[in-house]
């Protein structure tokens, strides 16, 4: 506004209320006032006026002081957050679902304690997911029951001691449910920079009372997928996958057929000629058509059979995950010995603790017992439950009975789908 002549004076209470960007901000201000010689800058508390001698030098010093103070404040905030998270204090923000904030009994600050109502909902959701219930049905049920989401106005009001009646409860989505049930915080852990805070031994620190045990969390992550970790690395591009990826092969050269886009339509095609097989006619077929045909044939054959689940029991199901965490911590301790500033006594003590725990975990029974049980659903119901949700799970159900399919060529181009081109090789 000074530069454009819309204002004559820029007045602030204190210089650092205007900017903490350092000399770059001062340079921009000076350039503007050089263009508008009749304009004025005033920082009241600092006694600074741009129409007085040496104001540029004073402004430069104040700007750098403000910049350093901003950096120090940022450092103090980060240090404070880390201190709170590692000493059992809640650092603020949205209270995780399943917990509630309460005053600490052993000093200042607040802690998280298990909310009996919300934690019961979390355990209910975990049981339903592991029982194989359709995730979209669970989400719809949460919305039908008007269960408040973690960041909803109704939940915030209730936690603050107010009346949540009539306030928005938020809406659950597939991603909301998956994020909740795979989160480290349900194990009583806290994250710092996207990763669990570690204890002195290098293992994930349990700060809050856990709602789920590690074994249940391992099963949930296997069902729903691992939670995303923050990363600055660019994500690699992955080829789109479909139901028959890795299942359908060329009947002529035996090559695996790959999905590709052809004039806006997806087809499975043999890459034989691209790989040097000039004699192969490289058949192609409409992806939706062949997927629909194989699905209908598969369900007509075994759809009414009961779905079976095979459970491997090997002691504590969470022991393997904990063992992986311990192995990673041992590797970090071993690498730390190379640091010139390392404390050998502390590192040796930490290594001994980790090795003792590793020995205990390795001593657990190694025999794996496979237990077969019915899920209460038919194969058709299990298939339909995975619709548009988990392509890998649908492929697993299919390939438990179908070994592979082959695709033959045809002289006709275009036209209707011909099932005679597709041969299905079932498992015995």
Secondary structure, 3 states (H helix, E strand, C coil): CCCCCCCCEEEECCHHHHCCCCHHHHHHHHHHHHHCCCCEEEECCCCEECCCCCHHHHHHHHHHHHHHHHHHHHHHHHHHHHHHHHCCCCCCCCCCCCEEEEECCCCCCEEEEECHHHHHHHHHHHHHHHCCCCHHHHHHHHHHCCCCCCCCHHHHHHHCCCCCCCCCCCCCCHHHHHHHHCCHHHHCECEECCEECECCCCCECECCCCCCCHHHHHHHHHHHCCCCCCCCCCCCCCCCCCCCCCCEEECCCCCEEEEEEECCEEEEEECCHHHCCCCCCCCEEEHHHHHHHHHHHHHHHHCCCEEEEEEEECCCCCHHHHHHHHHHHHHHHHHHCCCCCCCHHHHHHHHHHHHHHHHHHHCCCCCCEEEEEEEEEEHHHHHHHCCCCCHHHHHHHHHCCEEEEEECCCCCCCCCCCHHHEEEEECC
